[in-house]
Amino acid sequence: MEIKYIKINTQEGIGRIQFNRPRKLNALNPDVLRDLETTPALCEGDESIRMVILTGDEKGFAAGTDIEHMSKGDIRTAYELTDQNMRVFQRLADLTKPTIAAVSGYALGGGCEAALCCDFRIVAENAVMDLPEITLGIIPGPAGPSACPV
């Protein structure tokens, strides 16, 4: 399986997992989540990796759920995406190696939740972390408040 929306590299015992969908500020859709779902197992299986850094780019760590994708779906689409989010973020939270979210730019909704699943968060001055769902009267995705140990 080709991993398109996540870059993975290792150097000196550090595994770097980077969101790679810059034109959409690394917004999360099923393809990004599918790619992200495979990476914790790759890091766990590599004995040379002693810690993992999750990052995006300067403009966006991950700008939350891809609203364009969601708007084309129905309640089943929302359910499937929520289920996928829960599974992926739980795998990230369960990594036995220390994890750091290096946050720069937008980390909204699911992007914020991904950062919360890491053991530590290092946040740049230009970072914007938020769960904007609450301003709409919507409960944040399950990975934020319940699945990830914060």
N, C-alpha and C positions, 0 to 999 in steps of 0.2 A: 504494500500500500504506500502510495506517495504521500508524504507530508508536505502540504503546500502553505498552510497558514501559520505554521510554527517553525521557527528556526531553532535548531539545537546545536550547541557546540560545547566542547569540554576543553578546559585548559587548567593545568596545575591543580587538579582535584576539584575544580568547580564546574558544575554542569549549568549551562545557561540556557534557559527556555525563554524564547522571545516571540511574542505575538507578532505576526507578519501579515497584516492587512492594513497597511498605512493609509490607503485612499479612503478607508471607512473608519479611520481612527481606531483600528483594531476592534471594531464592534464584533460582538459574539453572535455567530449564527451556527447552525448544525455542523457545517464544515470545519469551522475554527474549533468548535468543541470536540469534534471527532479527532482532529489532529492533536489537540491538547490531551485528550483521554489516553493516547498511547505513550505520552512522554514520561509520566511518573514511573511506569514499568521499565522503560529504557534506563532511567536514572537509577532505579533500585537494582537493576541487573548489572550495572557497571560498577565493579569494585573500586575503580580508580576515582570515581566521583565521591567526594566526601561531604559536599554541600551543594544546594541548588539555588540558583537565582532566577526568579520569574520577572520578566521585564517586557516593556513594549518599546516605544520610541519616544523621542523628545516631545512630540505633540500629544501622544496618547498611549497610556499604559493599555487600557481597553475601555472604550467608551460605552460599555454596557451592551445590552441586547440590540441586535440589528433590527430597528423598528421597521425598516422596509420589508424585511423578511416576515416579521410578525403581522404586518398589515395585510399581507397576501394570504394569510392562513385563517384558520377557524379555531374553535376551542380545542380541537384535537392537536393542532399545531402548537398551541400554547402549552398544553399538557406534555407533549413529547419534548419540547424544548426545556420545560421545567424539570422533567425527569432526567434528561441528559445533563443539564446543569448540576443537579444534585449528585449524580454519579461521578461526573468529572471532578467537581470540587471536593467531594469526599476523598477521592483518590489522591488529590493534591494534598489535602489535610492529613492523610494517613501516611505520607512518605516518612520513612524512618530516618532519613537524613535531614539535617537542618535546612529550612527553606527561608529565603528572604525575598520579599517583593520589593523591587527597586522601581518606585513609582515616579513617573514624570508625566506631566500633561494630565489628560482626563482619565480618571478611574471611577466611572459611574456605574451604578446598578451592578450588573454582573462583573464588571471590571473591579469595582470596589470589593465585591464578595470574593473574587479570586485573590486579591491582596489579603483579605482577612483570613483566608485559608492557610496563609504562610505563617511560619513561626515568628518572623520579624518583618517589619516594614520600614524601609528607608525612603523618605519622601522628599523630592526636590521642591525648591521654592515655587516652581510653576505648577505644582500638582494641584488638582482639584478632585477630591474624593467625596463622593456623596451617594446616597441612596435616594434618588429623586422620586422614586415611586411613592414615597410617603406624602409628597405634596399633592399627589393625585388621589390619595385615600386608598392606595393599593399597598398590600403587605409586600415588603422586599422579597426577592427570590429566596427559596429555602436554604441556599448555601450560606447566606449572610447570617441570619439570626439563629439558625438551628444546627446546621450540619457541620460547621467549622468551629473548632475550639479557638476562642479568641482570648 
